[in-house]
Amino acid sequence: MSVHLHPLADYIVAQGDTANERTASGLYLPNNAQEKPKTATVLVVGPAVTHVKKGDRIIYKSFSTTDVKVEKEDYILVKEEDVLATIK
């Protein structure tokens, strides 16, 4: 998959993980009841990003992202300072 976004400065382009459609007991959740995950996979990093690289899975602050849709794909833009951790 080719990403047509090129972030500036310390921004990161990532693709957010999907929400669980079922509860642990197997019940289906409607879209408005699904909790939005705070994790994503990094696709592209800006030139000033130092601690995160392409392919990392990250945890980010809840309301710190910008949601973008490019060519029918959903992406998020997040500043490096709003990344709380990487998932190994």
C-alpha positions in Angstrom: 0.0 0.0 0.0 1.4 3.4 -1.0 0.6 6.3 1.2 0.2 9.6 -0.6 0.7 11.7 2.6 4.0 13.2 3.5 4.0 14.6 7.0 5.9 17.8 7.9 8.1 18.4 11.0 7.2 16.0 13.9 4.0 14.6 12.5 3.3 10.9 12.0 0.9 9.4 9.5 -0.7 6.2 10.9 -3.6 3.9 10.3 -5.8 3.3 13.4 -6.7 -0.1 14.6 -10.3 -1.2 14.2 -12.7 -1.3 17.1 -14.0 -4.6 18.5 -17.4 -5.5 17.0 -18.1 -8.0 19.8 -17.9 -8.1 23.5 -15.9 -10.7 25.3 -19.0 -12.8 25.7 -19.8 -12.6 21.9 -22.5 -9.9 21.8 -22.4 -7.6 18.8 -21.9 -3.9 19.5 -23.5 -1.2 17.3 -21.1 1.3 15.8 -22.0 4.1 18.2 -21.2 1.8 21.2 -17.8 0.7 20.0 -14.9 2.2 21.9 -12.4 3.8 19.5 -9.0 2.2 20.0 -6.1 4.5 20.9 -3.6 2.3 18.9 -2.3 2.6 15.4 0.4 1.4 13.0 2.9 4.0 11.8 3.0 4.3 8.0 5.1 7.5 7.4 7.0 9.8 9.8 8.0 13.4 9.3 11.7 14.5 9.1 11.8 15.8 12.7 10.5 12.5 14.3 13.2 10.8 16.4 11.7 8.1 18.5 9.1 6.4 16.2 9.7 4.7 12.9 7.7 3.2 10.1 6.0 -0.1 11.1 5.8 0.7 14.9 2.5 0.2 16.7 1.8 3.2 18.9 -0.5 4.3 21.7 -1.6 8.0 21.4 -3.5 10.5 23.4 -7.3 10.3 22.9 -8.1 13.7 21.4 -4.8 14.6 19.8 -5.2 13.3 16.3 -6.5 14.7 13.0 -8.5 12.2 11.0 -7.9 12.3 7.2 -9.4 10.3 4.3 -7.3 10.1 1.2 -8.3 7.9 -1.8 -10.9 6.0 0.3 -8.4 5.1 3.0 -8.7 6.5 6.6 -5.5 7.8 8.2 -4.7 9.7 11.4 -2.1 12.5 11.8 -0.5 12.7 15.3 2.4 14.8 16.6 5.3 12.8 18.1 4.8 14.5 21.5 1.3 13.0 21.6 2.6 9.4 21.2 2.5 7.8 24.7 4.2 4.5 23.9 5.2 2.0 21.3 3.9 -1.6 21.4 6.5 -4.3 21.0 
